Amino acid sequence: MRNLIICVLTLVSFTAFAQSKDFNQYVNPFIGTKNMGHTYPGATVPFGMVQLSPETDSVWYEHEGRYNKPVYRYCAGYQYEDQTITGFSHTHFSGTGHSDLGDFLIIPTIGDLKLNPGTADKPESGYRSRYSHDQEFAEPNYYEVDLLDYNIKAQLTTSNRVGFHQYTFNSNDETHVILDCISNIYNHKEKNVWTFIRIENDSTVVGYRQTNGWARTRTVYFAMKFSKPIKSYGHKKYDKSIYKGFWRKFDETKNFPEMAGKLIRAYFNFDMKEGEKLKIKFALSPTSTRNALLNMNAEIPHWNFDKVKMDGQKLWNEELSRIEVETLTKADKETFYTAMYHSFLGPITYMDVDGSYKGLDQNIHKAKDFTNYTIFSLWDTYRALHPLFNLIQQKRNSDMIESMMAHYDQSVHKMLPIWSHYANENWCMIGYHSVPVIADAIVKGTYEGDKNAALAACVQTSKQGYFDGLKYYMDLGYVPEDKNSSSVSKTLEYAYDDWTIYNLATYLGDTDIANEYLKRSTYFKKVYNAESGFMQPKLSDGSWREEFDTMSTHGQGFIEGNAWNYGLYVPHDVATMVEMMGGKKKFSKHLDQLFTMEIDDHHIAETEDITRDGIIGNYVHGNEPGHHIPYLYNWTGDDWKTQERVRMIMRTMYSNDIDGLCGNDDAGQMSAWYIFSSLGFYPVCPGSDEYAIGSPLVKEAIINLENGKTLKIIAKDQSEKNVYVKKIEINGKKINRNYLKHDELMAGGTITFYMSKKR
Amino acid sequence: MRNLIICVLTLVSFTAFAQSKDFNQYVNPFIGTKNMGHTYPGATVPFGMVQLSPETDSVWYEHEGRYNKPVYRYCAGYQYEDQTITGFSHTHFSGTGHSDLGDFLIIPTIGDLKLNPGTADKPESGYRSRYSHDQEFAEPNYYEVDLLDYNIKAQLTTSNRVGFHQYTFNSNDETHVILDCISNIYNHKEKNVWTFIRIENDSTVVGYRQTNGWARTRTVYFAMKFSKPIKSYGHKKYDKSIYKGFWRKFDETKNFPEMAGKLIRAYFNFDMKEGEKLKIKFALSPTSTRNALLNMNAEIPHWNFDKVKMDGQKLWNEELSRIEVETLTKADKETFYTAMYHSFLGPITYMDVDGSYKGLDQNIHKAKDFTNYTIFSLWDTYRALHPLFNLIQQKRNSDMIESMMAHYDQSVHKMLPIWSHYANENWCMIGYHSVPVIADAIVKGTYEGDKNAALAACVQTSKQGYFDGLKYYMDLGYVPEDKNSSSVSKTLEYAYDDWTIYNLATYLGDTDIANEYLKRSTYFKKVYNAESGFMQPKLSDGSWREEFDTMSTHGQGFIEGNAWNYGLYVPHDVATMVEMMGGKKKFSKHLDQLFTMEIDDHHIAETEDITRDGIIGNYVHGNEPGHHIPYLYNWTGDDWKTQERVRMIMRTMYSNDIDGLCGNDDAGQMSAWYIFSSLGFYPVCPGSDEYAIGSPLVKEAIINLENGKTLKIIAKDQSEKNVYVKKIEINGKKINRNYLKHDELMAGGTITFYMSKKR
């Protein structure tokens, strides 16, 4: 059936890209759903607002007097090894190491009405159902599973702003659709602030929910339509919010079309026959129930499930076709296209079809001539994901920067986003990494907006003294550990961010700013202790903090990395760092040691977000601070070691299996690393226009650029053992350097890597 | 100073009305602030969105381990006998018997920062201050008081949507302005749902608060500007709502420009010198902080306190000048114009200057060509307040009906408002009394909108079966007491409301509807028990409920009235009721008995909303169900008894003193009764175009009609003892009936009452 649809699709569609090919077949949405990947298997379209996906145990429930929810496991709502599904909710992070979302959980049930989710070990105690991976299937924009306890087949697909459910009933029992507005993904159960629901008519329900989760003040509006009239309905309120109005007037709990309170579960009853389908369209909006309806009617004005699925799959195929690869194995192809898929799950669209969205100032704004996006996990994604967009999603990346500029305009702090999330600033992680994203786009010619305004926003952001030790950094040239935690990481990231302002200002011809920030970009030197040979935490009096464990991730001046990994973060001036740390030879050995040293279980245990699977020696690929490290050999003359390492990492840290991600995918950053590395180059220093050369994994790649040109990458004599790059030619002309320039890629043509098993 | 301002005012203003006269001088905003009147003394403009007024003890506080708040006393926030002021908040009901509002309490303090309100008996334990009535003054749109504990003079005035504070400091101490977003008027302390505050710059603060009070889902947005830069600021959060973002980043509590949570008190510090003034503009909006700022800038683009005060007072003088009266005493004039003042305090404007408002569906709407109003306390106000508007506020009343129609359009119940309140339906009290308001306006030619649409809305409203026993009423012809409480009151009010639909349909020529509702209008007969001679509760099997106490207000089939009072509610067919109850003579005696019988303390105690002061015999003037009763003698041939009674009621139930209202003013209904009765007539049956004649209290009145005509009322030989009307002439022509027609009033001219001491 799937093949037939795609066949139809190819007949009716025609784009500049390779539409006759089916790239969706190589995507396995289950990759990363086991353990730490934190991806979800559900349905969504590229950069879509709705992520309609199953939750396996993300619902808080009381069990033997205790509230249970191992929430970190459920950042994306789904864990492959779980045995039960609690329902299908409409919003999910992809790959994050922090949880939130999980809005508007829906599950169809039959038999006695149960409004509680029940527990994993006693599914029959609540509405949840057992399921089996044998009756479960996922592909881009489609997820299906059998809810075994109810003998209901669930099928999910989406448009950008609308989730489309299709449930096939296989009995004549009494049927309920539960809309659980208590259910949430988050690590405290007091997340719900307010829920409001209206039953507009016999098949339409609208409402909203405000939450105080990771995003402090977040409201999502919805509109839901059933394909069949509701027979009866009701709700239960689990809090003590009051409704004085209804006394003497109504039984509020049954067939009363207005519900409001903090904790609400609603249900809708239907008479369904064996074999009958119930379809639900569930639209979201950041601004109003009116616009949720507008979104629904604009995007899916019909009830044709297959058409919605097909339309979304067509979008996916178009996006995936931006890079066409030939690989050594089919498994590689699956890993590659699933990485592409994961890279295009976010940032997500955050506006209605008419451009309305809620701003950081909590007012409603209209996006003029751009698509507004949210969920910017910038400490992760500035590294490779946005640079990837600058190569193959330029228009979108420009709009993302426009979204950041809108955030900046609405920010009371006058700061670009740190971690922007549905009209909230989550302040997650460190640095101000909108800055390198903007600088990267501008120096690469991608950003279509006001470049000088963008530079001004970068400068303003980098001077907000009360932000995270920044005043100390500006005053002392480093963040002092006794005044602010993770001081070394912050100093290093600030210095790098500042270099990108320098480079941007230079590009735009503003010498004053360039000079100021060139100076700030050297501040990494202030936290280098030549005696220890490590970057290490310094106190406000200028002395080094005495206690210092280079192996520990906690309390040593770093965050989510130890001194061995995070201490190598000077991407903008690797040469100086190498020199500072003893020169090329010593530095190369230092890297060797990093990749080979033994690490004890104690230090493994405290390493965040990854397991031993994500570690090579003491090198941690499962988290971001080290993502550039394998490429640093290029600055030591030992390029072959980079080539060896990146191939090894691609082989051991990624696979096409459910546990194919060795750490959180981190909103696409892990996947973007893989895509670049597979192509043979990597943006060690976003904000510059250079890519360090690694070792391609693909046999061949065709990059269909937005400028209409085509860049072909050929890895000649590619094989499992031929990991070393002997020669590189651009359009047949050999280059004598170990980096590529952005313009060279954008010009199209052919880059040929000559592979060999000899270094 | 006041006289000077008004003098200036009269020089610059010119309207059709008597602008050279100062009617404001007769208004005493303190009338009704003692005991049950539930009026507030603060500043507001006619029908204004902001009611900026002191709170004397309406703040929940913990005292000796218990939460204290005798909330019913504080429906309007202020009780005259209290010794302390907790601050000044921006929204207040006038005269209601139910509490809510009290948004955004502000108080300036000096010395140590105290963020708790403290207790009445230990004011120094918190931010509240002692005050004295000797240093307190109020007039329309102006309130001033000395905060004795801080030696600060507080002056308040408003425009429609903006409160303007002026604080004069008399020392050089450290100064704080507290913005207490926990403070609220309501009877449960869990009212606060969410508060959001942003410090936009050194003098501008915006935010909003969502509450779950009497209105279930209510959000008010604000913008606040100080006349002087904030020196420093901070807040304390009293709840456990979380803000993950700020960890490691900020001290959120001090000088951090974003605050959010459930329970927040903020403070702003200033350096003030002796004699220096701090001014605060505080704008409200129903839709957004952006529009709150828009409202502020549109209405008060300057810092001239006196101009704002004067502009508002000019508006008041214009409104009050709609009726110019000469009275027997100055006290009467004060009572009269304060009644006018109280009648014009609501419904309140509920839209931004650009017409935006939040609808019942929680979406933002724009009012097209009308002013949108909210706070419709219709069970109270349909009786005399809206009829008064049909005489002297026709344009506004038409807009109020337009607001009701908008409410209807947005209602998921497809019902006109019952008690509409800031985008909420409070469902308070019984009946569907938008219907008589609409019918009254249409048959009197006031409503400018689509009359047939209005009729359709009335019909639809009256058929919502799940509403308050209505299905039983439609099926059985009465509400059965075993199925729904207050069944007799509901039956009587429904039957009356239905008569107004009949009359409206007749007026619009819809015979089918007219016939249907004429039948429904007779349903009052079904609850009359000829054996007992009373309307009394009937069960669903058709039998009378055995237990029946004609004196009790509780559980006897009535609400806020007993069988003696509420049982006489057949305003649309008094003649039939009189006949049914034994004929004119017997009915007249029945009324005599009502006004003279003894009532024991037990029954007094259970009578709601009033004290013994509001009772004459068993007649309760302090509540609405009996307001038409004094006029019923007109249907018995004993018109003189009506004349005697209404004069007696005006003398004993009203005065120009602080306790001059014998019960809740009920959003102007008590006052509107007084105004009509003072003029010599009263709308016993709104929805008809007739007014029953009573006995005027004024010596003379000039009613400046919106049609440009002038109606003069002359009470010839008026005196304290001459309460009987011997003759009435319209334009010199004697009439031989005891009612006036609306057209006769609107035609202008002169109505002369010939008064006598002999009946």
Interface residues (C-beta under 8 A of the other chain):
Chain A: H188 E190 V193 W194 F196 R198 I199 E200 V206 Y208 Q210 N212 W214 R216 T217 K240 S241 I242 Y243 K244 G245 F246 R248 K249 F250 N255 F256 P257 E258 A260 G261 K262 S288 T289 R290 D361 Q362 N363 I364 V412 H413 W419 N424 E425 N426 W427 C428 Y466 F467 D468 N484 S485 S486
Chain B: H188 E190 V193 W194 F196 R198 I199 E200 V206 Y208 Q210 N212 W214 R216 T217 K240 S241 I242 Y243 K244 G245 F246 W247 R248 K249 F250 N255 F256 P257 E258 A260 G261 K262 S288 T289 R290 D361 Q362 N363 I364 V412 H413 W419 N424 E425 N426 W427 C428 Y466 F467 D468 N484 S485 S486
